[in-house]
Amino acid sequence: MNETSTIMIRSGQVGDADHLLAIARGAYQQYVAEMGKEPAPMLTNYDQHLAEDDVMVAMTEDNKIAGFAVLIHKPEGCWLENIAVDASLKGQGIGNLLLHHIEDGLVQRGINTIRLYTNVVMRQNMAWYQRHGYREYDRKQDEGYERVYFMKALEHVSA
């Protein structure tokens, strides 16, 4: 597989949690040594996300989970809690597809801003978000992690 046209996005389902955790562990393992501990997405309760939040799952044409994104609705707005792609499929546009799917869905619902945070050691992730129009607005220690906060104003297209 080398193009995202073979990827379909669906809502997360009961039973996806173990697959999501495995993808997160593979995607974030590279940061453990520099951080000195496992990144938060490696410790997350994905069953809880599936029950309480918006989880989008990218599926390959042979019905394997290729990646996922978790969107949380908080009083201060929508947060992209996590986006991860199977390490063996990295660089094939799956993350871009998930991100655009989420942003388009928010725009359709009349939501004009999305926020997220990442860890300060995840420089590739920070650059990726910036390439997608996210701007950094804060850095702080939170839940034992050095986090960098980003936001993006979503553009609404009039019909």
KEKOLGU-834402 format. One record per atom (N, C-alpha, C): atom name; residue number from 1; x, y, z. Coordinates in nm, 3 decimals, always signed. Each point is the difference from the previous one (the first is absolute). Layout:
BEGIN
atome / num / c1 / c2 / c3
CA / NUM / X / Y / Z
...
END
This chain:
BEGIN
atome / num / c1 / c2 / c3
N / 1 / +0.085 / -0.118 / +0.000
CA / 1 / -0.085 / +0.118 / +0.000
C / 1 / +0.089 / +0.123 / +0.000
N / 2 / -0.024 / +0.091 / -0.094
CA / 2 / +0.081 / +0.119 / -0.002
C / 2 / -0.079 / +0.124 / -0.038
N / 3 / -0.130 / -0.004 / +0.016
CA / 3 / -0.078 / +0.121 / -0.018
C / 3 / -0.122 / -0.007 / +0.090
N / 4 / -0.046 / +0.118 / +0.045
CA / 4 / -0.109 / +0.004 / +0.096
C / 4 / -0.135 / -0.030 / -0.062
N / 5 / -0.009 / -0.014 / -0.133
CA / 5 / -0.128 / -0.031 / -0.061
C / 5 / -0.050 / -0.138 / +0.044
N / 6 / +0.087 / -0.084 / +0.053
CA / 6 / -0.040 / -0.132 / +0.048
C / 6 / -0.040 / +0.002 / +0.147
N / 7 / -0.005 / +0.119 / +0.059
CA / 7 / -0.033 / +0.014 / +0.141
C / 7 / -0.143 / +0.052 / +0.015
N / 8 / -0.074 / -0.064 / +0.088
CA / 8 / -0.135 / +0.046 / +0.035
C / 8 / +0.003 / +0.041 / +0.147
N / 9 / -0.076 / +0.101 / +0.035
CA / 9 / -0.008 / +0.044 / +0.138
C / 9 / -0.138 / -0.033 / +0.054
N / 10 / -0.001 / -0.060 / +0.118
CA / 10 / -0.124 / -0.033 / +0.068
C / 10 / +0.010 / +0.043 / +0.146
N / 11 / -0.112 / +0.000 / +0.067
CA / 11 / -0.001 / +0.029 / +0.144
C / 11 / +0.059 / -0.119 / +0.075
N / 12 / +0.067 / +0.030 / +0.110
CA / 12 / +0.053 / -0.107 / +0.083
C / 12 / -0.112 / -0.086 / +0.055
N / 13 / +0.030 / -0.127 / +0.021
CA / 13 / -0.100 / -0.096 / +0.045
C / 13 / +0.051 / -0.075 / +0.123
N / 14 / -0.095 / -0.052 / +0.076
CA / 14 / +0.036 / -0.088 / +0.111
C / 14 / +0.086 / -0.112 / -0.059
N / 15 / +0.107 / -0.031 / +0.064
CA / 15 / +0.090 / -0.104 / -0.051
C / 15 / +0.123 / +0.056 / -0.068
N / 16 / +0.001 / +0.132 / -0.029
CA / 16 / +0.117 / +0.062 / -0.064
C / 16 / +0.112 / +0.034 / +0.098
N / 17 / -0.029 / +0.005 / +0.128
CA / 17 / +0.093 / +0.056 / +0.098
C / 17 / +0.139 / -0.065 / -0.003
N / 18 / +0.007 / -0.131 / -0.005
CA / 18 / +0.131 / -0.067 / +0.000
C / 18 / +0.081 / +0.037 / -0.123
N / 19 / -0.067 / +0.013 / -0.114
CA / 19 / +0.069 / +0.039 / -0.124
C / 19 / +0.051 / +0.143 / +0.010
N / 20 / -0.082 / +0.090 / +0.058
CA / 20 / +0.039 / +0.140 / +0.014
C / 20 / +0.121 / +0.012 / +0.092
N / 21 / -0.002 / -0.074 / +0.110
CA / 21 / +0.114 / +0.003 / +0.092
C / 21 / +0.126 / -0.051 / -0.068
N / 22 / -0.011 / -0.107 / -0.076
CA / 22 / +0.116 / -0.055 / -0.070
C / 22 / +0.057 / +0.101 / -0.100
N / 23 / -0.087 / +0.070 / -0.071
CA / 23 / +0.046 / +0.102 / -0.094
C / 23 / +0.067 / +0.115 / +0.075
N / 24 / -0.060 / +0.044 / +0.109
CA / 24 / +0.059 / +0.108 / +0.080
C / 24 / +0.137 / -0.041 / +0.054
N / 25 / +0.011 / -0.121 / +0.050
CA / 25 / +0.127 / -0.047 / +0.055
C / 25 / +0.107 / +0.000 / -0.110
N / 26 / -0.034 / -0.046 / -0.118
CA / 26 / +0.095 / -0.002 / -0.111
C / 26 / +0.037 / +0.139 / -0.048
N / 27 / -0.098 / +0.090 / -0.002
CA / 27 / +0.023 / +0.135 / -0.050
C / 27 / +0.082 / +0.085 / +0.097
N / 28 / -0.016 / -0.022 / +0.129
CA / 28 / +0.062 / +0.086 / +0.100
C / 28 / +0.122 / -0.061 / +0.068
N / 29 / +0.030 / -0.126 / -0.027
CA / 29 / +0.113 / -0.069 / +0.064
C / 29 / +0.131 / +0.077 / -0.019
N / 30 / +0.017 / +0.062 / -0.115
CA / 30 / +0.124 / +0.071 / -0.031
C / 30 / +0.031 / +0.114 / +0.097
N / 31 / -0.099 / +0.046 / +0.077
CA / 31 / +0.020 / +0.113 / +0.089
C / 31 / +0.031 / -0.039 / +0.144
N / 32 / -0.012 / -0.127 / +0.033
CA / 32 / +0.015 / -0.045 / +0.139
C / 32 / +0.137 / +0.035 / +0.057
N / 33 / +0.106 / -0.029 / -0.073
CA / 33 / +0.136 / +0.026 / +0.052
C / 33 / +0.022 / +0.148 / +0.028
N / 34 / -0.038 / +0.086 / -0.094
CA / 34 / +0.023 / +0.144 / +0.019
C / 34 / -0.087 / +0.058 / +0.111
N / 35 / -0.122 / -0.051 / +0.014
CA / 35 / -0.090 / +0.050 / +0.103
C / 35 / +0.029 / -0.062 / +0.136
N / 36 / +0.060 / -0.118 / +0.002
CA / 36 / +0.026 / -0.069 / +0.125
C / 36 / -0.123 / -0.071 / +0.055
N / 37 / -0.104 / -0.007 / -0.079
CA / 37 / -0.123 / -0.071 / +0.039
C / 37 / -0.086 / -0.015 / -0.124
N / 38 / -0.105 / -0.079 / +0.012
CA / 38 / -0.091 / -0.020 / -0.112
C / 38 / -0.085 / +0.125 / -0.021
N / 39 / -0.014 / +0.044 / -0.124
CA / 39 / -0.091 / +0.111 / -0.029
C / 39 / -0.144 / -0.037 / +0.038
N / 40 / -0.077 / +0.100 / +0.030
CA / 40 / -0.138 / -0.020 / +0.045
C / 40 / -0.083 / -0.089 / -0.094
N / 41 / +0.012 / +0.013 / -0.134
CA / 41 / -0.083 / -0.087 / -0.086
C / 41 / +0.029 / -0.148 / +0.016
N / 42 / +0.116 / -0.035 / +0.055
CA / 42 / +0.032 / -0.141 / +0.022
C / 42 / -0.067 / -0.053 / +0.127
N / 43 / -0.053 / +0.090 / +0.082
CA / 43 / -0.059 / -0.037 / +0.128
C / 43 / -0.151 / +0.024 / +0.004
N / 44 / -0.054 / +0.042 / -0.111
CA / 44 / -0.141 / +0.041 / -0.008
C / 44 / -0.095 / -0.119 / +0.006
N / 45 / -0.117 / +0.024 / +0.058
CA / 45 / -0.107 / -0.098 / +0.003
C / 45 / -0.086 / +0.022 / -0.125
N / 46 / +0.027 / -0.077 / -0.104
CA / 46 / -0.072 / +0.017 / -0.126
C / 46 / -0.144 / -0.049 / +0.008
N / 47 / -0.029 / -0.094 / +0.089
CA / 47 / -0.141 / -0.039 / +0.021
C / 47 / -0.080 / +0.121 / +0.045
N / 48 / +0.057 / +0.080 / +0.089
CA / 48 / -0.068 / +0.120 / +0.050
C / 48 / -0.018 / +0.101 / -0.113
N / 49 / +0.103 / +0.021 / -0.082
CA / 49 / -0.015 / +0.092 / -0.113
C / 49 / -0.111 / -0.047 / -0.095
N / 50 / -0.003 / -0.129 / -0.028
CA / 50 / -0.103 / -0.053 / -0.089
C / 50 / -0.140 / +0.020 / +0.056
N / 51 / -0.014 / -0.003 / +0.132
CA / 51 / -0.130 / +0.017 / +0.065
C / 51 / -0.041 / +0.146 / +0.012
N / 52 / +0.098 / +0.090 / +0.015
CA / 52 / -0.032 / +0.139 / +0.037
C / 52 / +0.033 / +0.104 / -0.106
N / 53 / +0.088 / -0.029 / -0.093
CA / 53 / +0.051 / +0.103 / -0.090
C / 53 / -0.023 / -0.040 / -0.146
N / 54 / +0.036 / +0.091 / -0.089
CA / 54 / -0.008 / -0.031 / -0.144
C / 54 / +0.131 / -0.064 / -0.042
N / 55 / -0.006 / -0.124 / -0.041
CA / 55 / +0.118 / -0.073 / -0.047
C / 55 / -0.022 / -0.034 / -0.147
N / 56 / +0.092 / +0.042 / -0.083
CA / 56 / -0.003 / -0.030 / -0.143
C / 56 / +0.111 / -0.100 / -0.029
N / 57 / -0.034 / -0.103 / -0.075
CA / 57 / +0.094 / -0.108 / -0.029
C / 57 / +0.020 / -0.010 / -0.151
N / 58 / +0.126 / -0.001 / -0.042
CA / 58 / +0.035 / -0.018 / -0.141
C / 58 / +0.019 / -0.148 / -0.025
N / 59 / -0.072 / -0.051 / -0.101
CA / 59 / +0.003 / -0.143 / -0.031
C / 59 / +0.059 / -0.022 / -0.139
N / 60 / +0.084 / -0.102 / -0.012
CA / 60 / +0.054 / -0.037 / -0.131
C / 60 / -0.105 / -0.079 / -0.076
N / 61 / +0.023 / -0.020 / -0.128
CA / 61 / -0.097 / -0.074 / -0.081
C / 61 / -0.012 / -0.147 / +0.044
N / 62 / +0.103 / -0.052 / +0.069
CA / 62 / -0.010 / -0.136 / +0.052
C / 62 / -0.047 / -0.002 / +0.146
N / 63 / -0.065 / +0.111 / +0.040
CA / 63 / -0.069 / +0.010 / +0.129
C / 63 / +0.091 / -0.002 / +0.122
N / 64 / +0.119 / +0.058 / -0.014
CA / 64 / +0.090 / +0.016 / +0.114
C / 64 / +0.000 / +0.145 / +0.044
N / 65 / +0.012 / +0.022 / +0.130
CA / 65 / +0.007 / +0.137 / +0.051
C / 65 / +0.138 / +0.057 / -0.030
N / 66 / +0.002 / +0.110 / -0.076
CA / 66 / +0.124 / +0.064 / -0.042
C / 66 / +0.037 / +0.118 / +0.088
N / 67 / -0.098 / +0.057 / +0.068
CA / 67 / +0.024 / +0.115 / +0.085
C / 67 / -0.130 / +0.044 / +0.062
N / 68 / +0.011 / +0.101 / +0.086
CA / 68 / -0.120 / +0.048 / +0.069
C / 68 / +0.023 / +0.142 / +0.050
N / 69 / -0.110 / +0.064 / +0.034
CA / 69 / +0.004 / +0.132 / +0.062
C / 69 / -0.108 / +0.005 / +0.107
N / 70 / +0.031 / +0.069 / +0.110
CA / 70 / -0.094 / +0.017 / +0.110
C / 70 / -0.029 / +0.149 / +0.015
N / 71 / -0.126 / +0.035 / -0.007
CA / 71 / -0.045 / +0.138 / +0.016
C / 71 / -0.083 / +0.009 / +0.127
N / 72 / +0.037 / +0.092 / +0.086
CA / 72 / -0.070 / +0.018 / +0.128
C / 72 / -0.067 / +0.136 / +0.001
N / 73 / -0.125 / +0.003 / +0.045
CA / 73 / -0.073 / +0.126 / +0.013
C / 73 / +0.006 / +0.042 / +0.147
N / 74 / +0.066 / +0.113 / +0.024
CA / 74 / +0.016 / +0.055 / +0.135
C / 74 / -0.072 / +0.133 / +0.007
N / 75 / -0.023 / +0.052 / +0.120
CA / 75 / -0.068 / +0.130 / +0.011
C / 75 / +0.070 / +0.111 / -0.080
N / 76 / +0.132 / -0.006 / -0.009
CA / 76 / +0.074 / +0.105 / -0.072
C / 76 / +0.012 / -0.029 / -0.150
N / 77 / -0.059 / -0.109 / -0.047
CA / 77 / +0.000 / -0.028 / -0.143
C / 77 / +0.040 / -0.143 / -0.033
N / 78 / +0.023 / -0.023 / -0.130
CA / 78 / +0.036 / -0.132 / -0.049
C / 78 / +0.151 / -0.018 / +0.004
N / 79 / +0.042 / -0.116 / +0.047
CA / 79 / +0.142 / -0.033 / +0.012
C / 79 / +0.029 / -0.127 / -0.078
N / 80 / +0.102 / +0.005 / -0.082
CA / 80 / +0.052 / -0.119 / -0.063
C / 80 / +0.092 / -0.064 / +0.104
N / 81 / -0.051 / -0.100 / +0.067
CA / 81 / +0.074 / -0.063 / +0.110
C / 81 / +0.115 / -0.085 / -0.050
N / 82 / -0.021 / -0.064 / -0.113
CA / 82 / +0.104 / -0.089 / -0.051
C / 82 / -0.028 / -0.030 / -0.146
N / 83 / +0.106 / -0.013 / -0.075
CA / 83 / -0.008 / -0.049 / -0.136
C / 83 / +0.124 / -0.087 / -0.019
N / 84 / -0.020 / -0.122 / -0.044
CA / 84 / +0.112 / -0.094 / -0.014
C / 84 / -0.024 / -0.090 / -0.120
N / 85 / +0.109 / -0.036 / -0.064
CA / 85 / -0.004 / -0.087 / -0.116
C / 85 / +0.089 / -0.121 / +0.027
N / 86 / -0.042 / -0.116 / -0.045
CA / 86 / +0.080 / -0.120 / +0.012
C / 86 / +0.140 / +0.030 / -0.053
N / 87 / +0.102 / -0.029 / +0.080
CA / 87 / +0.139 / +0.034 / -0.035
C / 87 / +0.040 / -0.058 / -0.135
N / 88 / -0.055 / -0.115 / -0.037
CA / 88 / +0.037 / -0.062 / -0.128
C / 88 / -0.063 / +0.073 / -0.119
N / 89 / -0.094 / +0.091 / +0.025
CA / 89 / -0.069 / +0.073 / -0.106
C / 89 / +0.032 / +0.149 / +0.002
N / 90 / +0.093 / +0.039 / +0.084
CA / 90 / +0.036 / +0.141 / +0.014
C / 90 / +0.048 / +0.056 / -0.134
N / 91 / -0.037 / +0.127 / -0.026
CA / 91 / +0.046 / +0.068 / -0.121
C / 91 / -0.087 / -0.023 / -0.122
N / 92 / -0.116 / -0.061 / +0.018
CA / 92 / -0.088 / -0.029 / -0.114
C / 92 / -0.122 / +0.090 / -0.005
N / 93 / -0.004 / +0.104 / +0.083
CA / 93 / -0.109 / +0.096 / -0.004
C / 93 / -0.119 / -0.034 / +0.087
N / 94 / +0.009 / -0.104 / +0.080
CA / 94 / -0.112 / -0.042 / +0.083
C / 94 / -0.028 / +0.103 / +0.110
N / 95 / +0.103 / +0.053 / +0.062
CA / 95 / -0.018 / +0.104 / +0.100
C / 95 / -0.063 / +0.124 / -0.060
N / 96 / +0.044 / +0.039 / -0.119
CA / 96 / -0.060 / +0.116 / -0.069
C / 96 / -0.148 / -0.025 / -0.026
N / 97 / -0.032 / -0.118 / -0.046
CA / 97 / -0.139 / -0.035 / -0.029
C / 97 / -0.086 / +0.009 / +0.126
N / 98 / +0.048 / -0.056 / +0.110
CA / 98 / -0.073 / +0.006 / +0.127
C / 98 / -0.018 / +0.144 / +0.046
N / 99 / +0.106 / +0.079 / -0.008
CA / 99 / -0.007 / +0.138 / +0.046
C / 99 / -0.101 / +0.080 / -0.083
N / 100 / +0.005 / -0.014 / -0.130
CA / 100 / -0.095 / +0.072 / -0.086
C / 100 / -0.143 / -0.047 / +0.024
N / 101 / -0.018 / -0.129 / +0.023
CA / 101 / -0.134 / -0.053 / +0.029
C / 101 / -0.057 / +0.065 / +0.127
N / 102 / +0.082 / +0.008 / +0.102
CA / 102 / -0.045 / +0.060 / +0.127
C / 102 / -0.030 / +0.148 / -0.019
N / 103 / +0.091 / +0.071 / -0.063
CA / 103 / -0.021 / +0.144 / -0.020
C / 103 / -0.125 / +0.026 / -0.083
N / 104 / -0.020 / -0.075 / -0.108
CA / 104 / -0.119 / +0.017 / -0.084
C / 104 / -0.127 / -0.028 / +0.079
N / 105 / +0.003 / -0.103 / +0.083
CA / 105 / -0.117 / -0.032 / +0.082
C / 105 / -0.033 / +0.109 / +0.099
N / 106 / +0.101 / +0.062 / +0.059
CA / 106 / -0.024 / +0.110 / +0.093
C / 106 / -0.059 / +0.120 / -0.072
N / 107 / +0.054 / +0.031 / -0.116
CA / 107 / -0.053 / +0.112 / -0.079
C / 107 / -0.147 / -0.023 / -0.033
N / 108 / -0.033 / -0.122 / -0.040
CA / 108 / -0.140 / -0.033 / -0.033
C / 108 / -0.092 / +0.016 / +0.121
N / 109 / +0.056 / -0.015 / +0.120
CA / 109 / -0.079 / +0.015 / +0.123
C / 109 / +0.003 / +0.143 / +0.052
N / 110 / +0.065 / +0.091 / -0.074
CA / 110 / +0.004 / +0.140 / +0.041
C / 110 / +0.104 / +0.032 / +0.105
N / 111 / +0.094 / -0.089 / +0.020
CA / 111 / +0.108 / +0.022 / +0.098
C / 111 / +0.116 / +0.065 / -0.072
N / 112 / +0.051 / +0.111 / +0.056
CA / 112 / +0.098 / +0.079 / -0.072
C / 112 / +0.143 / -0.006 / +0.053
N / 113 / +0.024 / -0.077 / +0.105
CA / 113 / +0.135 / -0.010 / +0.056
C / 113 / +0.025 / -0.141 / +0.050
N / 114 / +0.122 / -0.045 / -0.019
CA / 114 / +0.043 / -0.128 / +0.056
C / 114 / +0.130 / +0.024 / +0.074
N / 115 / +0.018 / -0.069 / +0.109
CA / 115 / +0.121 / +0.012 / +0.082
C / 115 / +0.063 / -0.139 / +0.017
N / 116 / +0.127 / +0.001 / +0.034
CA / 116 / +0.070 / -0.125 / +0.030
C / 116 / +0.126 / +0.032 / +0.079
N / 117 / +0.059 / -0.102 / +0.054
CA / 117 / +0.133 / +0.014 / +0.061
C / 117 / +0.083 / -0.120 / -0.039
N / 118 / +0.129 / +0.020 / +0.004
CA / 118 / +0.094 / -0.108 / -0.024
C / 118 / +0.116 / +0.022 / +0.096
N / 119 / +0.089 / -0.094 / +0.007
CA / 119 / +0.114 / +0.010 / +0.090
C / 119 / +0.112 / +0.078 / -0.066
N / 120 / +0.074 / +0.074 / +0.081
CA / 120 / +0.108 / +0.084 / -0.051
C / 120 / +0.107 / -0.081 / -0.075
N / 121 / +0.017 / -0.127 / +0.031
CA / 121 / +0.100 / -0.081 / -0.070
C / 121 / -0.050 / -0.051 / -0.136
N / 122 / -0.126 / +0.016 / -0.028
CA / 122 / -0.058 / -0.050 / -0.124
C / 122 / +0.008 / +0.107 / -0.109
N / 123 / +0.122 / +0.034 / -0.034
CA / 123 / +0.025 / +0.110 / -0.094
C / 123 / -0.059 / -0.027 / -0.139
N / 124 / +0.006 / -0.124 / -0.047
CA / 124 / -0.060 / -0.032 / -0.131
C / 124 / -0.151 / +0.025 / +0.002
N / 125 / -0.064 / -0.037 / +0.110
CA / 125 / -0.143 / +0.022 / +0.012
C / 125 / -0.032 / +0.150 / +0.000
N / 126 / +0.079 / +0.077 / +0.074
CA / 126 / -0.023 / +0.144 / +0.005
C / 126 / +0.012 / +0.061 / -0.140
N / 127 / +0.102 / -0.039 / -0.074
CA / 127 / +0.019 / +0.052 / -0.136
C / 127 / -0.116 / -0.043 / -0.090
N / 128 / -0.048 / -0.123 / +0.016
CA / 128 / -0.112 / -0.049 / -0.079
C / 128 / -0.125 / +0.084 / +0.025
N / 129 / -0.030 / +0.026 / +0.127
CA / 129 / -0.117 / +0.082 / +0.031
C / 129 / +0.015 / +0.141 / -0.057
N / 130 / +0.119 / +0.056 / +0.011
CA / 130 / +0.022 / +0.134 / -0.054
C / 130 / -0.020 / +0.003 / -0.151
N / 131 / +0.045 / -0.103 / -0.069
CA / 131 / -0.022 / -0.009 / -0.145
C / 131 / -0.150 / -0.005 / -0.035
N / 132 / -0.080 / -0.046 / +0.095
CA / 132 / -0.145 / -0.009 / -0.021
C / 132 / -0.075 / +0.122 / +0.055
N / 133 / +0.073 / +0.106 / +0.032
CA / 133 / -0.064 / +0.125 / +0.040
C / 133 / -0.023 / +0.020 / +0.148
N / 134 / +0.053 / -0.088 / +0.083
CA / 134 / -0.014 / +0.016 / +0.144
C / 134 / +0.107 / +0.095 / +0.050
N / 135 / -0.037 / +0.082 / +0.098
CA / 135 / +0.100 / +0.091 / +0.057
C / 135 / +0.015 / -0.027 / +0.149
N / 136 / +0.123 / +0.007 / +0.043
CA / 136 / +0.030 / -0.021 / +0.143
C / 136 / -0.049 / +0.120 / +0.079
N / 137 / -0.064 / -0.028 / +0.116
CA / 137 / -0.043 / +0.110 / +0.085
C / 137 / +0.041 / -0.014 / +0.146
N / 138 / +0.057 / -0.115 / +0.040
CA / 138 / +0.041 / -0.014 / +0.139
C / 138 / +0.092 / -0.121 / +0.014
N / 139 / +0.079 / +0.004 / +0.105
CA / 139 / +0.082 / -0.114 / +0.043
C / 139 / -0.008 / -0.006 / +0.151
N / 140 / -0.024 / -0.119 / +0.052
CA / 140 / -0.005 / -0.014 / +0.146
C / 140 / +0.010 / -0.146 / +0.041
N / 141 / +0.034 / -0.018 / +0.125
CA / 141 / +0.003 / -0.132 / +0.062
C / 141 / -0.144 / -0.038 / +0.034
N / 142 / -0.043 / -0.119 / -0.043
CA / 142 / -0.136 / -0.044 / +0.024
C / 142 / +0.001 / -0.152 / +0.016
N / 143 / -0.054 / -0.048 / +0.110
CA / 143 / -0.007 / -0.143 / +0.028
C / 143 / +0.136 / -0.068 / -0.012
N / 144 / +0.106 / +0.071 / +0.038
CA / 144 / +0.134 / -0.056 / -0.002
C / 144 / +0.069 / +0.004 / -0.136
N / 145 / -0.059 / +0.068 / -0.097
CA / 145 / +0.056 / +0.009 / -0.135
C / 145 / +0.023 / +0.146 / -0.037
N / 146 / +0.106 / +0.024 / -0.077
CA / 146 / +0.026 / +0.134 / -0.056
C / 146 / -0.078 / +0.011 / -0.130
N / 147 / -0.110 / +0.072 / +0.004
CA / 147 / -0.090 / +0.004 / -0.115
C / 147 / +0.007 / +0.133 / -0.074
N / 148 / -0.021 / -0.011 / -0.130
CA / 148 / -0.006 / +0.115 / -0.089
C / 148 / -0.142 / +0.003 / -0.056
N / 149 / -0.068 / +0.113 / +0.017
CA / 149 / -0.140 / +0.014 / -0.038
C / 149 / -0.013 / +0.074 / -0.133
N / 150 / -0.088 / -0.053 / -0.084
CA / 150 / -0.025 / +0.056 / -0.131
C / 150 / -0.150 / +0.023 / -0.019
N / 151 / -0.033 / +0.090 / -0.090
CA / 151 / -0.140 / +0.019 / -0.040
C / 151 / -0.004 / +0.037 / -0.147
N / 152 / -0.118 / -0.019 / -0.057
CA / 152 / -0.021 / +0.035 / -0.140
C / 152 / -0.141 / +0.052 / -0.017
N / 153 / -0.011 / +0.113 / -0.068
CA / 153 / -0.132 / +0.051 / -0.039
C / 153 / -0.041 / -0.075 / -0.126
N / 154 / -0.116 / -0.060 / +0.006
CA / 154 / -0.048 / -0.080 / -0.113
C / 154 / -0.078 / +0.091 / -0.095
N / 155 / +0.022 / -0.018 / -0.127
CA / 155 / -0.065 / +0.083 / -0.101
C / 155 / -0.132 / -0.061 / -0.041
N / 156 / -0.100 / +0.083 / +0.000
CA / 156 / -0.133 / -0.043 / -0.044
C / 156 / -0.020 / +0.041 / -0.144
N / 157 / -0.041 / -0.095 / -0.080
CA / 157 / -0.025 / +0.026 / -0.142
C / 157 / -0.150 / +0.021 / -0.017
N / 158 / -0.036 / +0.114 / -0.058
CA / 158 / -0.142 / +0.025 / -0.021
C / 158 / -0.046 / -0.068 / -0.128
N / 159 / -0.123 / -0.046 / +0.004
CA / 159 / -0.056 / -0.075 / -0.114
C / 159 / -0.035 / +0.092 / -0.116
END
